Amino acid sequence: MIFRKALKKSPWIIHYDCNSCNGCDIEILSTLTPVYDVERFGIINVGNPKHADILVVSGSVNHRNARVLKNIYDQMPHPKAVVAIGACACSGGIFKECYNTLGGADTVIPVDVYVPGCAPRPEAIMEGILKAAEILEEKKKNMKKGEILNAAKS
């Protein structure tokens, strides 16, 4: 019970920049500043995927970073949610037709929330992360009790 309540109130995010122009990254980082203060919702940016609940992806996926993105996703404990930030992470953006681009993040991992834009505003990013937190809560409710205890141990 306490484990479920704690995860509901404080989802931790990890951000991975696949191959962006840094426009989305600047907007993502601005959500962490005191101006937008996403931490008021209990959301904290962590550096270890084993501690994260939500994966925030920016940039288009290419052949070189697809394996890294999949590896980060696989290291995250269940349940987990993925947010694609920006046009590039959603669909490949302006790089979609390039020879070295696979497309959006959904070509490698399942994506739960799409935040379109080039670059999306910090308010839209915050809304997308909060929507992912709601989806994460639904996934937790659908998990069996034994699965939750195993997730807490790992």
Stockholm file with secondary structure:
# STOCKHOLM 1.0

chainA/1-154         MIFRKALKKSPWIIHYDCNSCNGCDIEILSTLTPVYDVERFGIINVGNPKHADILVVSGSVNHRNARVLKNIYDQMPHPKAVVAIGACACSGGIFKECYNTLGGADTVIPVDVYVPGCAPRPEAIMEGILKAAEILEEKKKNMKKGEILNAAKS
#=GR chainA/1-154 SS CHHHHHHHHCCEEEEEEEECCSHHHHHHHHTTSTTTCGGGGTCEECSCGGGCSEEEEEECEETTTHHHHHHHHHHSCSSCEEEEEHHHHHHCGGGTTSTTEEESGGGTSCCSEEECSSSCCHHHHHHHHHHHHHHHHHHHHHSCHHHHHHHHHC
#=GC SS_cons         CHHHHHHHHCCEEEEEEEECCSHHHHHHHHTTSTTTCGGGGTCEECSCGGGCSEEEEEECEETTTHHHHHHHHHHSCSSCEEEEEHHHHHHCGGGTTSTTEEESGGGTSCCSEEECSSSCCHHHHHHHHHHHHHHHHHHHHHSCHHHHHHHHHC
//
